Amino acid sequence: MLNFFRKIRRKLLQGGKLKKYLVYAFGEVFLVIIGILIALQVNNWNEARKSSAQADQLASVLYQELLDFKNYHDRFYNQALKEELENTAYFLKNWNKLNRDSLLTFRETELKILRSKNPIVGIHGFQFFYDPEIPFYETAFNDGTLSMIENRGFVNLLSNIYNQGSERMDFFETNIGKADNKTQQHILDHYHTIFADPGEAEGGPWNDQAIDAFFNTIKTDNQLRYLVSNRHALMTTKKFILESQIIKNIDKAIKLYDEVE
């Protein structure tokens, strides 16, 4: 092909046909430019196709992450929060008449649980579950790949979910943790004399005598009651925000993704 064009150029120059040669040269340059533009367009198309595939894959991963979050909440987490709040509410409602048997009976009949024979468990909260997370979104947000997803409504909902989840849930976890520590320290400071074994102070099984002594003593302990009440209020607000905002936006994001896909 190159030899063919060289022969044409040679004939035009040897024949003194400068004007025709210039026209030919311009045409040859034009063809080269067209070829380059076509190659660039094909390359751009291939890159766009790859980016689109990556964006679709990322959106699919984030969608599955939301489904996992929702499934964990619906099947376990929501019920765990409900049980913990009801347990603490029972502590507060029956503060002046708490005893071993009544609390264990309440847990067995009302909550349908018996996680421990130690009635003191639960004054801080059961603490047997973890907050759901969406780590893939955080990674995609930090490395900039989130911008590849064309479904901006889906991305915006993800942003709301993550901001609410990371900022508000972290706020509650921090303050609930502080409330737990204050309650634990208060018990260690004021009830250490009723422990039969030092291990009980660190959460070990309490003997029946210590439990009865504890319940008899807290009737006049307004500071402990305040600490337990404060934690209950934090947990109640956390549950409300989780259900009314975060889970609500997760449902919207899942629905929007399903409609687009």
C-alpha positions as CSV (number, residue, x, y, z in Angstrom):
1,M,0.0,0.0,0.0
2,L,2.8,2.4,0.9
3,N,4.7,1.5,-2.4
4,F,1.5,2.3,-4.3
5,F,1.3,5.9,-2.8
6,R,5.0,6.4,-3.4
7,K,4.7,5.6,-7.1
8,I,1.8,8.1,-7.4
9,R,3.9,10.8,-5.7
10,R,6.9,10.1,-7.9
11,K,4.9,10.3,-11.2
12,L,3.3,13.6,-10.2
13,L,6.6,15.2,-9.3
14,Q,8.5,13.8,-12.3
15,G,5.6,15.1,-14.6
16,G,5.9,18.6,-13.1
17,K,2.3,18.5,-12.0
18,L,2.9,20.4,-8.7
19,K,-0.7,21.5,-8.3
20,K,-2.0,18.0,-8.6
21,Y,0.7,16.8,-6.3
22,L,-0.3,19.3,-3.6
23,V,-3.9,18.2,-4.0
24,Y,-2.8,14.6,-3.7
25,A,-0.6,15.4,-0.7
26,F,-3.5,17.1,1.1
27,G,-5.7,14.2,0.4
28,E,-3.1,11.8,1.8
29,V,-2.8,13.9,5.0
30,F,-6.6,14.0,5.2
31,L,-6.7,10.2,5.0
32,V,-4.1,9.8,7.7
33,I,-6.0,12.2,10.0
34,I,-9.3,10.3,9.3
35,G,-7.4,7.0,10.1
36,I,-6.1,8.5,13.4
37,L,-9.6,9.8,14.4
38,I,-11.2,6.4,13.6
39,A,-8.5,4.6,15.7
40,L,-9.0,7.1,18.6
41,Q,-12.8,6.6,18.3
42,V,-12.5,2.8,18.4
43,N,-10.1,3.1,21.4
44,N,-12.5,5.5,23.2
45,W,-15.3,3.1,22.5
46,N,-13.4,0.2,23.9
47,E,-12.4,2.2,27.0
48,A,-16.0,3.4,27.5
49,R,-17.2,-0.2,27.2
50,K,-14.6,-1.3,29.8
51,S,-15.6,1.5,32.2
52,S,-19.3,0.8,31.7
53,A,-18.6,-2.9,32.6
54,Q,-16.6,-1.9,35.7
55,A,-19.3,0.6,36.8
56,D,-22.0,-2.1,36.4
57,Q,-19.9,-4.5,38.4
58,L,-19.3,-1.9,41.1
59,A,-23.0,-1.0,41.3
60,S,-23.8,-4.7,41.6
61,V,-21.4,-5.2,44.5
62,L,-22.8,-2.1,46.3
63,Y,-26.4,-3.4,45.6
64,Q,-25.5,-6.7,47.2
65,E,-23.9,-4.9,50.1
66,L,-27.2,-3.1,50.7
67,L,-29.1,-6.4,50.5
68,D,-26.8,-8.0,53.0
69,F,-27.3,-5.0,55.3
70,K,-31.0,-5.2,55.0
71,N,-31.1,-8.9,55.5
72,Y,-29.0,-8.8,58.6
73,H,-31.2,-6.0,60.0
74,D,-34.5,-7.7,59.3
75,R,-33.5,-11.2,60.4
76,F,-31.4,-10.4,63.5
77,Y,-30.3,-6.9,64.3
78,N,-33.7,-5.3,64.6
79,Q,-35.0,-8.0,66.9
80,A,-31.8,-7.9,69.0
81,L,-32.3,-4.1,69.5
82,K,-35.9,-4.6,70.4
83,E,-35.0,-7.3,73.0
84,E,-32.3,-5.2,74.5
85,L,-34.6,-2.1,74.8
86,E,-37.4,-4.1,76.3
87,N,-35.0,-5.8,78.8
88,T,-33.6,-2.4,79.9
89,A,-37.1,-0.9,80.1
90,Y,-38.1,-3.7,82.4
91,F,-35.1,-2.9,84.6
92,L,-36.3,0.7,84.8
93,K,-40.0,0.0,85.2
94,N,-39.5,-2.4,88.1
95,W,-36.4,-0.8,89.6
96,N,-37.8,-0.8,93.2
97,K,-38.9,-4.4,93.1
98,L,-36.4,-6.2,90.9
99,N,-35.4,-9.7,91.8
100,R,-33.7,-12.7,90.2
101,D,-36.9,-14.7,89.5
102,S,-39.0,-11.9,88.1
103,L,-36.3,-10.8,85.7
104,L,-35.5,-14.2,84.4
105,T,-39.2,-15.0,84.1
106,F,-39.7,-11.8,82.1
107,R,-36.9,-12.8,79.7
108,E,-38.2,-16.3,79.2
109,T,-41.9,-15.4,78.7
110,E,-41.8,-12.0,77.1
111,L,-38.5,-12.0,75.2
112,K,-38.4,-15.7,74.7
113,I,-34.7,-15.7,75.5
114,L,-32.5,-16.9,78.3
115,R,-29.0,-15.8,77.3
116,S,-27.6,-16.1,80.7
117,K,-28.6,-17.2,84.2
118,N,-27.0,-14.0,85.5
119,P,-29.8,-11.3,85.8
120,I,-27.2,-8.6,85.9
121,V,-26.4,-9.2,82.3
122,G,-28.5,-6.7,80.4
123,I,-28.1,-3.7,82.7
124,H,-25.4,-2.5,80.2
125,G,-27.2,-4.2,77.3
126,F,-26.6,-7.7,76.0
127,Q,-23.8,-6.6,73.6
128,F,-23.9,-9.8,71.6
129,F,-24.5,-8.2,68.2
130,Y,-22.6,-5.8,65.9
131,D,-23.7,-2.9,63.9
132,P,-24.2,-3.6,60.1
133,E,-21.6,-1.9,57.8
134,I,-21.2,-1.0,54.1
135,P,-17.4,-1.1,53.6
136,F,-17.4,-1.4,49.8
137,Y,-19.1,2.0,49.5
138,E,-16.4,3.6,51.6
139,T,-13.7,2.0,49.4
140,A,-15.4,3.1,46.2
141,F,-15.9,6.6,47.6
142,N,-12.3,7.0,48.7
143,D,-10.7,5.8,45.4
144,G,-13.1,7.7,43.2
145,T,-14.6,4.8,41.3
146,L,-18.0,5.7,42.6
147,S,-18.2,8.4,40.0
148,M,-18.3,5.8,37.2
149,I,-21.8,4.7,38.1
150,E,-24.3,6.4,35.8
151,N,-27.3,5.8,38.1
152,R,-26.8,9.0,40.1
153,G,-30.0,8.5,42.1
154,F,-28.6,5.2,43.4
155,V,-25.3,6.8,44.2
156,N,-26.9,9.7,46.0
157,L,-29.0,7.4,48.2
158,L,-25.8,5.4,48.9
159,S,-24.1,8.7,50.0
160,N,-27.0,9.4,52.4
161,I,-27.0,5.9,53.8
162,Y,-23.2,6.0,54.4
163,N,-23.1,9.5,55.9
164,Q,-26.0,8.6,58.2
165,G,-24.5,5.2,59.0
166,S,-21.0,6.2,59.6
167,E,-21.5,9.6,61.3
168,R,-24.7,9.0,63.3
169,M,-24.2,5.4,64.2
170,D,-20.6,6.1,65.2
171,F,-21.9,8.9,67.4
172,F,-24.3,6.6,69.2
173,E,-21.8,3.8,69.5
174,T,-19.3,6.2,71.1
175,N,-21.8,7.5,73.5
176,I,-23.4,4.2,74.3
177,G,-19.9,2.8,74.9
178,K,-19.2,5.7,77.3
179,A,-22.5,5.0,79.1
180,D,-21.5,1.3,79.4
181,N,-18.2,2.2,80.9
182,K,-19.7,4.7,83.4
183,T,-22.2,2.1,84.5
184,Q,-19.6,-0.6,84.8
185,Q,-17.3,1.7,86.8
186,H,-20.2,2.8,89.1
187,I,-20.9,-0.9,89.9
188,L,-17.2,-1.6,90.5
189,D,-16.9,1.4,92.8
190,H,-20.1,1.0,94.8
191,Y,-20.9,-2.8,94.8
192,H,-17.4,-4.4,95.1
193,T,-18.1,-5.4,98.7
194,I,-20.9,-7.8,97.6
195,F,-18.7,-9.8,95.1
196,A,-17.8,-13.3,96.3
197,D,-15.2,-13.6,93.6
198,P,-13.2,-10.7,92.1
199,G,-14.1,-12.2,88.7
200,E,-17.7,-11.2,89.2
201,A,-16.7,-7.6,89.0
202,E,-15.4,-8.2,85.5
203,G,-18.5,-9.8,84.2
204,G,-18.1,-13.3,85.6
205,P,-21.1,-15.3,86.9
206,W,-22.5,-13.7,90.0
207,N,-23.7,-16.0,92.8
208,D,-27.3,-15.8,94.0
209,Q,-26.4,-14.1,97.2
210,A,-24.5,-11.3,95.3
211,I,-27.4,-10.9,92.9
212,D,-30.0,-10.5,95.6
213,A,-27.8,-8.0,97.5
214,F,-27.3,-6.1,94.3
215,F,-31.0,-5.8,93.6
216,N,-31.7,-4.8,97.2
217,T,-29.1,-2.1,97.1
218,I,-30.0,-0.4,93.7
219,K,-33.4,0.5,94.9
220,T,-32.0,3.7,96.4
221,D,-29.2,4.2,93.9
222,N,-30.6,7.0,91.8
223,Q,-27.3,7.6,90.0
224,L,-27.2,4.0,88.6
225,R,-30.8,4.4,87.6
226,Y,-29.9,7.6,85.7
227,L,-27.0,5.9,83.9
228,V,-29.2,3.0,82.8
229,S,-31.9,5.4,81.8
230,N,-29.5,7.5,79.7
231,R,-28.2,4.4,77.9
232,H,-31.7,3.3,77.2
233,A,-32.5,6.7,75.7
234,L,-29.5,6.5,73.4
235,M,-30.4,3.0,72.3
236,T,-34.0,4.1,71.6
237,T,-32.9,7.1,69.5
238,K,-30.3,4.9,67.6
239,K,-33.0,2.4,66.7
240,F,-35.4,5.1,65.6
241,I,-32.8,6.7,63.3
242,L,-31.7,3.4,61.9
243,E,-35.2,2.4,61.0
244,S,-36.7,5.8,59.9
245,Q,-33.7,7.0,57.9
246,I,-31.0,4.5,57.1
247,I,-33.2,1.4,56.4
248,K,-35.7,3.7,54.6
249,N,-33.0,4.9,52.2
250,I,-31.7,1.4,51.8
251,D,-35.2,0.3,50.7
252,K,-35.3,3.2,48.2
253,A,-31.8,2.4,46.8
254,I,-32.7,-1.3,46.3
255,K,-35.9,-0.4,44.6
256,L,-34.2,2.2,42.3
257,Y,-31.5,-0.3,41.4
258,D,-34.0,-2.9,40.5
259,E,-36.0,-0.5,38.4
260,V,-33.0,0.6,36.4
261,E,-31.5,-2.8,35.9
